[in-house]
Structure formats: structure tokens, C-alpha cells
Amino acid sequence: MSPIAILALIVIYFGLLIFISSMVSKKSSDNDTFFKANKNSKWYLVAFGMIGTAISGITFISVPGEVGNPDLQFKYFQFVLGCAIGFIIVAKVLLPLYYRMNLTSIYGYIEQRLGVTSYKTAATIFLIGRTIGSAFRLYLVVFVLQKYVFDALQVPFAMTVLVSLGLIFAYTYRGGLKTIIITDTLQTFFLISSVFLTIFFICRSLNFNVVEAFEQVKNSNYSKVFFFEDYMKGTYFWKQILGGIFVTIATVGLDQDLMQKNLSCKNIGEAQKNMFTFTGIFILINIFFLSVGALLYIYAEKNGIAVPQVNGVARTDLLFPEIAINHLSIIPTIVFLLGLTAATFATTDSALTALTTSFCVDFLGMDKIKEIPNSENSNSKEAMERMEQKLVRTRHFVHVGFSILMFLVIIVFNAINDDSVVKMVFKIATYTYGPLLGLYGFGLFMKSKTVHDKLVPIVCLVSPAICFLITQNSEMLLGKYVIDNELIIVNGLITFLGLLLISKPATTETRF
């Protein structure tokens, strides 16, 4: 498939998203629509669309690619099982709290429980963590598109990134969450369809039927799921389970992005139905992603295809695009590109909306402006309309600002182009979301205490710094023990202990 044809496919795809956005936001594009989708989202649409948000382009190409490592194989599924437990905890513990407090930004809980400085600290942690994480996810996929499409068209990498973010901005800036719930449903459909169709096309190329494909994957050297042999390694079962639980609680339950969609449902019952349904689909779709990985390596072995290299280093995350684009027919190529594009942009559009919401609510206080009593012309409908228009314009500027910030972060990633940095960024959640885990843990379990608010930022800076020192000196401190996703637990615990050190008795008003 030629680069021009691929480019045309991408243009058509985004044209469809922009058309949907214009239809959805035609009736209303105010801040209530952007932040909360008017609290009228259908739970089944949210559940289905969240799959596209939770499964990024990194998952789409990296999870199948890592299956070929004999030390990893299907080990990721252990983490997925931990995530499933985490989703249930979020649905049963955190969602009821957020609904009871009627929050737009989930960090409003920290404001009421611990204080304004703690609240701003929590929101800042989210803004930093989500900006870096989302920028990196987009970077990896733009890198793939650049290598296989835009280099042939002599389009600079920076222009590819700029256009990608510009297109995302075009279909999200008006309708925000209300638009995303619809577009992410469509993108999730493309994502899931691409996984199943990819399995179908690879099986057909290998002359496997469904039963034969299952047997081949089961009997291959790529399908080991559970690792109980050595607790010192990062693949150990209980480390992956615990990591999955706490990473999910932090990056889903304490993350404005995914919680914003849940809070757009009519009531807590529908929000919980959404989470339980989403959990089942999430487990199932990851099984198929891992199966795609095993089939890709079986196909590569049979056809003598080597793992692509970048700067002399094998990049397993490029095996899927290499086979789909260069070794299969045009239909599988289209299917792969649609799936990759859907996985990437369903994650990025949601992140941009959540970042804009958090900044507008947590730092500009947009959800509180209309609540100011006895304001001038407070009873004037015209005055309220002018205020709303001003707030919408401000929101547009914030949305542009985060798009530019994400562009700059991606350019920095590309300039560094260091594999060790890439691996470090994968761990960004354990460093940035760990303090959130500690803050919410303290708020929920130490109801008789609050904190000296001004000291909280210091605790939330010191904890990741200590975790970094531990990982850098782990061989000296821990011997051969490999710290993996459980680092987020350590980070949260250090934050929790730090908050205990600066705690004081709570008043009745701060107990929830």
C-alpha cells in the first residue's frame, strides 16, 4: 500500500471524526457539555468507548511485540488480571465517593479533605503525569507512521506531530467529553475489529483454522502466562498482580481522564455497570492482543522476517507494523492502520479533554464562578450568557495550550531518542501517580486526621525522589531483586508516611 493511499485513508478517517464532532456539538458546546457531557451519557457507550482510551497505541504494537521475548511471553496477562481487580475496587470504593460529592474534577475531594494546597498539588501531579504519558504514547505511534508513511513523502517529523495534534484539537475543542464519548465508541469499534481481523488474516496466511490457531499458540514458545518461579524477577506473578491493582487504582480511579467519563453517567448505578462491563471487555481484548503477538512471531519464523532495527537495536514494537504493512495484502494493512490510529487517538483526545478540564476547574475555578452569590447582574440572562461565552473562550485557549505543550514534549522525546529514556518514561505512572495514591489513601483511611496543608507539596516531591534513588541503587540495596510495577506501592506508602508526619487532628468539616 503506497504512502499516498495510507495518507488518504487517514484523511478520510479524521474527516469522519470531525463530521461526528460537528453533529454532536451543534446544539451545545458550553462548558457543561465539554466537562460533563451534560451528565447524560449512556453507560454502555461509556463502557465500550473506554476500551479505546485504556488501550493505547503502545498496547496495540508493544504488547504483541513483547510476546516474542522468552522471558516475558504472556506475562502481561498477569498484570491485566491485577488491573481487573483494580477496576472493581475503583467501582465499589472511589466512584460512590465522587458521585456523593457531585464532583466535576475528582481532585475536589482532596480540597475538601486536606486543603487547597493539597488540592492544587494533586491536580498538578495529574497534569504532569498525564501530559508526559499521553505525549509519549502519541510519540511512539507517530514514530511508526513517520517510518512507514511520511518519510517517503518527505514530511518532517515535527509537521507530522503538529498535524496529528491539530486534527485531534479540531474534533474535541467544541464538544469535549460529549463528542469524545461518541467518537471513542467508533474508534473502539475500529480497534476491536482490527484485532479480530488481524488474527483472521494471519491465520489465513498460515493456513490455520480457529482450532489450529489456538493449538499453535498454546504449544508455541510464546504462550507462558503465569510466572511463579522467582520472586526476585519483575515477571513474578504476585508482583504483577499487585502492580496491576495499584497502578489501576492510581491511573484510573485517581485520574481525571477515565473518571471524567464515568462521572458523565446519570447516576452511580449506571457508572458502576459501565465499569464492570468495561472490565470484562478489557480482559477479553487483551487475551486477543497477546494471541496476535504469538501469531506474528509464528508468521515471522515461517517467512524469515527479522525484527526491525532502529540504530542497530531490535525494536519488537515495530514487528506488527512491519508485517501488516510490508508482508500482508492491502486489506490487512488498512485494518492495521485503522486499529493503530483508533487506539492512539482515542487515548490522546480523551487526555487533552481531561487536561483542559482539570486546569479549567482546578486552577481557574470555572465550576465555581457561576456559584458566586450577589454578583453584579446575577439575575440577568444576558450577563450570564456573556460570562459563559467568556469562559468558553478561555477554555479554548487552555485546550490550545495543552496541545502545544504536548507537541513540545513529543519533540523533546524525539530529540533525545535514547532507548533508556524511553524505558524510563514507561515507568512515569509509578513516579507521578504514587503520591496521588498516598494522598487519597491518607484521606480515606485516616479520617480522624488532616495535614498541615502547606507542607504537602514537599512530601509529594520527596517521595518520588526517594523511589528514584531506590531504583538507581537497587542492586546495592536489594541484591538481585527487580523492582517492577510495585514501585507505585512503595511510592504511595512513602507519601502516606510523610503525610502522617505532618498530620494534625481533623475537624468535623474535613471528615468524609
TORBA-125399 format. One line per 10 residues: for each residue x, y, z of C-alpha. Coordinates in steps of 0.001 Angstrom, whole numbers. Layout:
BEGIN
X:Y:Z; ...
end
This chain:
BEGIN
0:0:0; 1535:3312:-1081; 2159:6192:1351; -305:8362:-612; -3038:5744:-197; -2315:5472:3536; -2429:9260:3854; -5785:9338:2055; -7119:6713:4473; -6035:8800:7475
-7629:11946:5991; -10939:10115:5445; -10793:8739:8978; -10319:12158:10562; -12898:13677:8255; -15420:11235:9721; -14441:12158:13292; -14699:15890:12591; -18119:15360:10965; -19341:13463:14045
-17964:16210:16281; -19820:18931:14369; -23089:16974:14630; -22715:16233:18346; -21709:19779:19342; -24193:21561:17050; -26814:22022:19764; -24442:22884:22576; -20728:23499:23069; -20816:25115:26514
-18610:24117:29429; -21187:21772:30956; -21175:19846:27671; -17371:19877:27476; -16697:18899:31124; -19616:16573:31972; -21409:15735:28684; -24477:17259:30435; -24454:14257:32851; -26462:12323:30291
-24086:9716:28857; -25304:6183:28208; -23348:3757:30391; -22910:1173:27623; -21388:3779:25272; -19016:4903:28021; -18033:1281:28797; -17327:468:25166; -15558:3764:24418; -13313:3464:27482
-11635:440:25881; -10204:2751:23228; -8977:5121:25926; -7446:2405:28114; -5750:569:25232; -3291:2981:23679; -1192:2656:20562; 1590:1402:22818; -598:-1529:23844; -1566:-2079:20230
2004:-2532:18987; 4126:-3165:22086; 2124:-5882:23858; 2149:-8185:20781; 5811:-7318:20202; 6941:-8233:23722; 5415:-11732:23413; 8490:-12813:21448; 10773:-12321:24449; 11212:-15812:26017
11432:-14207:29465; 8100:-12407:29013; 5717:-14270:26661; 2142:-13815:28028; 3307:-12420:31399; 1387:-9198:30665; -1853:-11083:31278; -916:-11355:34971; -839:-7557:35072; -4214:-7467:33262
-5762:-9664:35977; -4438:-7238:38596; -5950:-4382:36600; -9339:-6142:36637; -9273:-6303:40449; -8271:-2625:40490; -11231:-1684:38275; -13641:-3394:40688; -12119:-1544:43662; -12487:1768:41788
-16143:975:41007; -17005:-10:44588; -14936:2499:46585; -13999:5613:44613; -16936:6100:42239; -19528:6243:45066; -17381:8892:46794; -17152:11051:43661; -20879:10806:42974; -21777:11567:46577
-19696:14754:46405; -21025:15654:42905; -17522:16402:41596; -16522:17762:38191; -12828:17306:38934; -12090:14330:41171; -9353:16333:42917; -12097:18395:44571; -12158:15605:47173; -8591:16448:48204
-9533:20138:48537; -12371:19399:50942; -10491:16695:52825; -6935:18080:53120; -6900:21700:51912; -6329:23986:48950; -2558:23437:48622; -3029:19663:48716; -5749:20020:46087; -3513:22036:43751
-697:19557:44331; -2888:16597:43349; -4129:18382:40222; -557:19360:39262; 600:15742:39634; -2168:14672:37245; -1344:17407:34718; 2358:16473:34665; 1835:12711:34616; -921:12690:32006
830:15206:29715; 4070:13208:29664; 2351:9823:29452; -44:10839:26665; 2668:12643:24718; 4836:9537:24862; 2018:7289:23703; 1375:9570:20756; 5109:9841:20043; 5590:6098:19607
2734:5802:17142; 3636:8931:15190; 7129:7437:15017; 5650:4331:13341; 3600:6416:10889; 6644:8542:10145; 8811:5494:9409; 6298:3725:7166; 4413:6651:5596; 5644:10194:5985
9370:9687:5469; 8538:8523:1937; 6573:11756:1426; 9471:13802:2869; 7248:15239:5585; 9268:16373:8650; 8556:14586:11914; 7568:17847:13629; 4954:18508:10938; 3521:15005:11363
3127:15600:15102; 1688:19088:14607; -917:17919:12098; -1871:14942:14298; -2483:17177:17311; -4224:19748:15123; -6684:17132:13909; -7374:15964:17461; -7956:19568:18523; -10333:20097:15598
-12814:17444:16722; -12542:17924:20508; -12366:21664:21214; -16105:22328:20939; -17950:19299:22279; -15245:17939:24564; -16412:14940:26578; -19777:14694:24822; -18029:14395:21457; -15385:12001:22760
-17906:9535:24159; -19323:9168:20621; -16039:9272:18683; -14304:6893:21117; -17145:4417:20669; -16462:4486:16920; -12702:4271:17431; -13068:1363:19846; -15120:-435:17199; -12244:26:14730
-9725:-1067:17371; -11531:-4279:18326; -12375:-5087:14717; -8732:-4691:13726; -7601:-7170:16401; -10024:-9872:15271; -9441:-9217:11586; -5661:-9276:12057; -5951:-12714:13676; -8142:-13823:10766
-5727:-12616:8072; -2625:-14054:9755; -4372:-17391:10296; -5422:-17435:6654; -1829:-16713:5584; -631:-19582:7784; -3468:-21884:6626; -4789:-22248:10181; -8414:-22602:11165; -9575:-21329:14581
-8822:-24601:16406; -5412:-24978:14746; -4518:-21378:15564; -5431:-21929:19214; -3326:-25105:19352; -375:-23430:17634; -403:-20532:20098; -872:-22858:23068; 2014:-25125:22034; 4374:-22343:20954
7277:-20890:22922; 5347:-17626:23364; 2321:-18535:25489; 3520:-18947:29076; 1130:-16938:31263; 1983:-17466:34936; 5464:-16949:36418; 5878:-18323:39952; 9497:-19465:39715; 11486:-16480:41000
10027:-13698:43156; 13185:-11644:42550; 12236:-11056:38890; 9831:-8439:37596; 7693:-11121:35926; 6774:-12840:39227; 3014:-13480:39480; 2210:-11650:42707; 4353:-8645:41762; 2414:-8317:38525
-958:-8779:40271; -226:-6213:42979; 1294:-3837:40441; -1799:-4164:38246; -4155:-3468:41176; -2400:-345:42417; -1424:1045:39017; -5103:776:38040; -6382:2405:41222; -3930:5274:40700
-4062:5744:36920; -7798:5077:36544; -9503:5780:39863; -7313:8800:40686; -7028:10027:37103; -9335:12761:35805; -9226:11305:32289; -11040:7988:32770; -13070:9142:35786; -14432:12105:33819
-16220:9674:31514; -17651:7723:34436; -18896:10919:36059; -20837:11788:32899; -23282:8919:33570; -26680:9758:35050; -26097:8066:38414; -23751:5823:40365; -25617:2662:39349; -25037:3281:35655
-21416:4300:36284; -20763:1020:38098; -22450:-1019:35362; -20126:759:32950; -17035:-182:34978; -17998:-3848:35389; -18796:-4212:31676; -15588:-2423:30721; -13573:-4780:32958; -14883:-7880:31175
-14185:-6447:27713; -10726:-5273:28837; -9694:-8785:29916; -11017:-10378:26733; -9428:-7904:24312; -6007:-8255:25970; -6137:-12034:25516; -6566:-11420:21809; -3737:-8852:21730; -1377:-11423:23237
-2608:-14037:20765; -1873:-11641:17907; 1684:-11394:19239; 2206:-15158:19248; 782:-15480:15727; 3000:-12623:14480; 6138:-14428:15679; 4950:-17759:14240; 4344:-15967:10939; 7740:-14222:11094
9542:-17519:11725; 7790:-19243:8847; 8540:-16398:6403; 12042:-15482:7578; 11091:-12000:8770; 13512:-10412:11251; 12501:-7987:13979; 13093:-4443:12579; 16007:-2466:13976; 16443:1229:14762
20007:2492:15207; 21205:-1109:15360; 18787:-2062:18162; 15956:-4569:17614; 12553:-2924:18144; 9918:-5576:18820; 7195:-2902:18787; 7836:-2492:15048; 7211:-6160:14169; 3420:-5737:13957
3573:-2730:11586; 6380:-4360:9574; 4305:-7480:8873; 985:-5668:8433; 2287:-3027:6033; 5024:-4850:4120; 4087:-8539:4138; 308:-8849:4108; -2194:-7731:1463; -3833:-4308:1245
-6904:-5161:3356; -4872:-6264:6430; -2784:-3096:6017; -5903:-943:6124; -7202:-2891:9123; -3909:-2433:10998; -3725:1299:10277; -7314:1862:11363; -6711:-57:14577; -3450:1742:15340
-4927:5167:14575; -8023:4430:16650; -6001:3178:19637; -3726:6205:19567; -6185:9000:19037; -8871:7579:21347; -6259:7882:24103; -4915:11299:23127; -8240:13053:22513; -9510:11888:25894
-6309:13033:27608; -6429:16502:26041; -10016:16939:27180; -9216:15771:30716; -6157:18041:30948; -8234:21009:29801; -10999:20133:32275; -8597:19754:35193; -6857:23071:34535; -10120:24972:33979
-11770:23545:37097; -8836:23028:39473; -6834:26159:38695; -9293:28593:37072; -12283:27542:39185; -14743:27550:36283; -17175:25268:38087; -17448:27807:40928; -17724:31083:39029; -21475:30827:38470
-21988:29991:42122; -20701:33370:43385; -23648:34966:45228; -24806:38563:44767; -22570:39163:41750; -23349:42148:39537; -26238:41419:37132; -26540:37965:38649; -30193:37826:37617; -29549:38998:34102
-29760:36274:31484; -27668:38374:29103; -24924:38844:31696; -24817:35101:32341; -24600:34407:28612; -21691:36850:28263; -19950:35180:31199; -20474:31742:29646; -19057:32917:26320; -16003:34341:28084
-15452:31055:29947; -15784:29064:26721; -13163:31289:25027; -10845:30789:27983; -11381:27018:27747; -10441:27134:24050; -7168:28901:24905; -6394:26277:27560; -7142:23497:25065; -4758:25084:22555
-2153:25497:25284; -2135:21810:26212; -1996:20812:22532; 1122:22968:22117; 2637:21606:25333; 2115:18025:24177; 3709:18908:20825; 6811:20280:22582; 7127:17203:24827; 6970:14882:21805
9651:16902:20005; 11884:16587:23084; 11351:12797:23143; 12333:12590:19502; 15422:14743:20022; 16659:12612:22933; 15991:9387:21016; 17558:7286:23762; 16205:3819:24465; 16992:4115:28192
14904:7294:28347; 12097:5527:26512; 12066:2716:29088; 12159:5272:31905; 9108:7078:30580; 7154:3803:30658; 7561:3977:34433; 6260:7542:34628; 2998:6426:36215; 4769:4780:39159
6567:8054:39929; 3825:10605:39262; 738:8718:40413; 2338:7244:43548; 1851:10469:45556; -1808:10537:44450; -2162:7039:45888; -709:8273:49170; -2921:11387:49273; -6149:9501:48669
-5093:6658:50962; -4498:9125:53788; -7790:10897:53103; -9833:7688:53052; -8227:5748:55908; -7125:8436:58375; -10474:10120:58909; -9519:11475:62330; -6533:13359:60890; -5798:16051:58345
-2455:17639:57360; -504:20860:57554; -1557:21813:54048; 1435:23949:53060; 3851:21052:53621; 2091:18582:51310; 3977:19585:48104; 7271:18826:49863; 6094:15310:50781; 4874:14717:47214
8266:15750:45811; 10384:13840:48310; 8546:10518:47834; 9277:10075:44073; 12844:11272:44686; 13352:8530:47298; 11827:5967:44900; 14201:7078:42160; 17193:6686:44474; 15977:3212:45457
15693:2079:41831; 19068:3572:40906; 20764:1772:43789; 18573:-1340:43873; 21453:-3747:43257; 23293:-2458:46321; 20151:-2161:48478; 18096:-5148:47297; 20560:-7542:45723; 19093:-9196:42638
15509:-8143:43427; 13996:-6360:40401; 11525:-3584:41168; 8715:-3510:38629; 5195:-2085:38797; 5113:-2496:42582; 7221:678:42776; 3938:2622:42773; 3012:890:46058; 6330:1947:47612
5827:5492:46335; 2306:5681:47737; 3404:4235:51085; 6264:6742:51461; 3835:9574:50664; 1344:8180:53197; 4017:8025:55925; 5162:11545:55050; 1604:12828:55413; 1375:11111:58801
4470:13050:59895; 2804:16371:59019; -676:15395:60228; -2917:17045:62824; -6383:16281:64236; -9165:16775:61711; -12177:18996:62234; -15697:17698:61677; -15927:19583:58360; -12941:17765:56831
-14108:14206:57589; -15639:12295:54654
end
